[in-house]
Amino acid sequence: MFLLLLLSLVALLLGGDAQDRAALWRGNDRAGRCQYTFTVPSPTEASCPQTGGPELEGLKARLSLLEVLVSRLSGGDTGGPGGAGAQSELQEALSRAVGERNLLQGEKQRLEQEVQGLQRRMEEMRRETERLRSRPCPPQTPIVPPSPPLQGGGLTRPSLGSSPMSHLMSRPNRQGDSSSSLRDSAWQVGSPGFQELKAEVTEVPAPDGSEGHTGCGDLVSVGDPVTHRRADNIEGKYGVWMQDPEAVSPYGANMIWRIDTVGSDVRKLFGYDDMVQLTKGFPSKVLLLPEQVESTGATVYRGSLYYQRRRSRTLIRYDLASESTAARRDLPHAGFHGQFPYSWGGYTDIDLSVDEQGLWAVYSTNKAKGAIVISQLDPHSLEVKKSWETQIRKNSVANSFIICGKLYTVASYTAPNTMINYMYDTETSQGRSVSIPFKNKHHYNSMIDYSLAQRKLLSWDNFHMVSYDVRLGRPQAN
């Protein structure tokens, strides 16, 4: 277009008489576009009917453009496409800038307040330091511990009344029966659910070397936990591991057995030749049990695996040599599948264990109203030989184990430092509070059993297989 205009200009300039009076104008039209205007005086007309000229038209175009710009800036009619969007974007940007400024001002005020608080604290600490420096040191005097009062040649105990259970308080049973006769001074709690016992401190006898050959006596202390292996996958969050104290061929005395108990079809039993192979994770035997396992209450004894069948009170004796079921029997009136578990849950209604006196079952019944029942079982037929009903609610303790015919309960399954807080002696049919420190190293202990083969406690703590040394002393006279 510009080239055509130049050619026209050249042609007119070469045209003769009018070439010195031709004019070319450039200006914006009403829409703001650039427009070129080329004018030549008429040789026949003195004037045009309309007034004005190229200068006036150019001024009008410039005024129109200025009106458009003023309208955009003042927020009126935009006079062109895209004006409304540009205006809204400007307003939004302004709003964001104002909001960010307010946030920065608030943050500045908060930081100023924190600085002032720190300055006040530093000033208080400075004054406290000056005050301590100005005080004289107290005289050092030796402290002599008071001698314990003697009574009959021994330590004086707090009076417990006419009977060991004189101060036991009544607690409602799990079904809401407020007339329950279960009483224990260690059970003053707000709710009967997940809780820890307030264990009373009692005297603990010193170990007696004369009983070293039997290994029996009262539990004196539990050592620090030792972790041997971590489970491979989520199935091993809870589980049970055990060792047969009277192993039967073809399996040796060092054989370790393990069951991962997370899953709807728990039937795999893993066998390891010894602790070294367990630590490395190399099983030498994997057995598929004929029926599903319920929870972490299994144990091994005299060449058989003893466990509770899933969703039932049926106990099963599985012969490891023949890999078949050798005996099965219902545990009379025992709760199952969440009726009377330990406080951590896990359907731990029936807990089987082995000690120096044989095979045991720890459970509860509706008749016992949630209290722990201990039964000694015939290891061959699974018949109940004798039972004891304790004064401790099963769903209020984290776990339990049996050593030398004595039941011990653990207060918490999650607390790093908790207590073994109660002991029930099946020989005397009496229970009492104890206070023996116990550590949950991995903060979720779902299985604790006494291993007669190793004379240690074995536990399954949040994917980890853990053991504890134990120390036994002379049984305490009642």
C-alpha positions, 0 to 999 in steps of 0.5 A, spaced: 500 500 500 505 504 501 509 503 495 502 504 491 502 511 494 509 513 493 508 511 485 502 515 485 506 521 488 511 521 483 506 520 477 503 527 480 509 530 481 511 529 474 504 531 472 506 539 470 502 545 473 499 542 480 505 538 482 507 544 487 500 544 490 499 537 491 499 534 499 500 528 503 497 527 510 498 521 515 494 521 521 489 516 525 482 515 524 476 514 529 478 507 530 486 509 532 488 506 525 494 509 521 491 513 515 494 516 509 491 522 505 493 525 498 490 531 496 490 535 489 487 542 488 481 542 483 482 545 477 475 547 476 472 548 482 474 554 487 471 550 493 468 544 496 461 544 499 464 541 506 468 545 510 475 543 513 481 540 510 486 534 512 488 538 518 481 538 521 480 530 519 487 529 522 485 533 529 478 529 529 482 522 528 487 524 534 481 527 538 477 520 537 484 516 539 484 520 546 477 519 548 478 512 547 484 512 551 481 517 557 475 512 557 480 506 558 483 509 564 477 512 567 474 505 567 468 507 562 467 505 555 473 501 553 471 503 545 475 497 543 475 489 544 479 486 550 478 493 554 474 489 559 479 484 560 485 488 561 481 492 566 479 486 570 486 484 570 488 490 572 483 490 578 485 483 580 493 485 580 491 491 584 487 486 589 493 481 590 498 486 591 494 489 597 493 482 600 500 481 599 502 487 603 497 486 608 500 479 609 507 482 610 504 487 615 501 482 619 507 477 619 512 483 620 508 485 626 508 477 629 515 477 628 516 484 632 512 481 637 516 474 638 523 479 638 520 483 644 518 476 647 525 473 646 528 480 649 524 480 655 526 472 656 533 474 655 533 480 660 529 475 665 535 470 664 540 475 665 537 478 671 536 470 674 543 469 672 546 475 676 541 473 682 544 466 682 551 469 682 550 474 688 547 468 692 553 464 696 553 457 695 550 453 701 554 449 705 556 441 703 553 436 708 554 429 708 547 425 707 546 419 710 540 415 708 535 413 713 536 405 716 530 401 714 526 399 720 527 392 722 521 388 724 523 380 726 529 381 722 526 383 715 524 390 712 517 392 715 511 392 709 505 396 709 499 393 712 495 390 707 489 388 712 487 381 714 487 378 707 491 380 700 485 382 697 482 387 703 483 393 699 481 391 692 476 395 689 470 393 685 469 394 678 463 393 673 464 387 668 464 388 661 457 387 660 455 392 665 454 388 671 456 393 677 456 387 682 462 384 679 466 381 684 473 382 681 477 386 685 484 389 685 487 395 688 491 396 681 485 397 677 483 404 679 482 407 672 477 411 669 475 407 663 476 399 662 478 399 655 486 401 653 489 403 659 495 402 664 495 399 671 498 403 676 503 398 679 504 398 687 511 397 689 513 391 693 519 388 695 523 383 691 527 377 694 534 377 692 536 371 687 537 365 690 543 361 687 540 354 690 534 354 686 539 355 679 538 347 678 530 348 677 530 355 674 523 356 678 522 362 682 519 369 682 520 373 677 525 379 679 527 382 673 527 383 665 533 385 661 533 390 655 530 387 649 534 384 644 531 385 636 533 379 632 529 380 626 524 384 622 518 381 618 519 381 611 512 384 609 505 387 612 503 380 614 508 380 619 506 386 623 503 381 628 506 374 629 508 369 634 515 365 634 517 360 639 521 354 640 520 347 643 523 345 649 522 338 648 523 337 641 522 331 637 525 328 631 526 330 625 527 337 628 532 339 632 532 342 639 535 349 636 529 349 631 525 356 631 518 356 629 514 362 626 507 365 624 505 371 621 498 373 623 496 378 619 491 376 613 484 372 612 488 366 611 493 365 616 496 358 615 503 358 614 508 355 619 515 357 617 521 353 621 528 355 621 534 351 623 537 355 629 537 363 631 542 364 626 538 362 620 532 366 623 536 372 623 538 371 616 531 370 614 532 363 611 527 358 613 528 350 612 521 348 612 514 351 610 508 348 613 501 349 610 496 348 616 490 344 615 486 350 618 486 357 619 490 360 625 487 365 630 491 371 632 498 370 636 497 365 642 500 359 638 506 355 642 510 348 640 511 343 645 513 336 645 513 336 637 506 339 636 504 346 634 498 348 639 493 353 636 486 356 636 482 355 630 480 361 627 473 364 629 472 358 634 474 356 641 477 350 638 484 348 640 488 344 635 494 340 636 498 339 629 503 334 629 510 337 626 513 330 624 507 327 620 504 334 618 497 332 620 492 334 626 493 329 632 487 332 636 482 337 637 478 340 642 473 346 644 476 350 650 469 350 655 466 356 655 472 360 652 470 367 649 473 367 642 474 372 636 474 379 640 470 377 646 475 377 651 482 379 648 488 383 651 487 390 650 491 391 644 485 387 640 488 382 635 482 377 637 487 374 642 482 371 646 485 364 647 493 365 649 497 358 649 503 357 653 508 352 655 513 353 662 516 348 667 509 345 669 506 343 662 501 346 657 497 352 659 491 356 656 489 363 658 482 366 656 476 368 659 469 366 660 462 369 660 461 366 667 468 369 669 465 376 667 472 378 663 477 376 668 483 372 666 482 364 667 488 360 667 487 352 665 492 347 665 491 342 659 493 335 657 498 336 652 496 329 648 488 330 648 487 338 650 483 336 656 482 341 661 486 338 668 485 344 672 482 351 672 483 358 676 479 364 676 484 370 677 481 377 679 484 381 673 480 383 667 483 380 661 481 386 656 485 391 661 492 388 660 496 388 654 499 381 654 501 375 659 506 370 660 507 364 665 513 362 668 513 356 673 506 356 674 505 363 675 501 368 671 504 375 670 501 381 666 504 387 662 500 394 663 501 397 656 503 394 649 505 401 646 509 405 652 516 404 651 517 404 659 511 400 662 511 395 668 509 387 669 504 389 674 500 383 677 502 376 678 498 370 680 500 364 683 497 357 681 500 353 687 497 358 692 491 360 688 492 368 690 494 374 686 498 380 688 501 387 685 508 387 682 512 392 679 517 390 674 520 394 669 518 392 662 520 395 655 516 395 649 522 397 644 518 398 638 512 401 641 507 395 639 507 389 642 502 383 640 505 377 643 509 375 649 511 368 651 516 365 656 521 360 652 522 354 656 527 352 651 531 359 652 529 361 659 527 368 656 521 372 654 520 372 646 515 377 644 513 380 637 513 388 637 511 391 631 514 387 625 520 385 630 522 379 633 525 380 640 527 377 646 528 379 653 533 375 659 529 374 665 532 373 672 528 369 677 529 369 685 526 365 691 518 365 691 515 370 696 512 367 702 505 369 703 
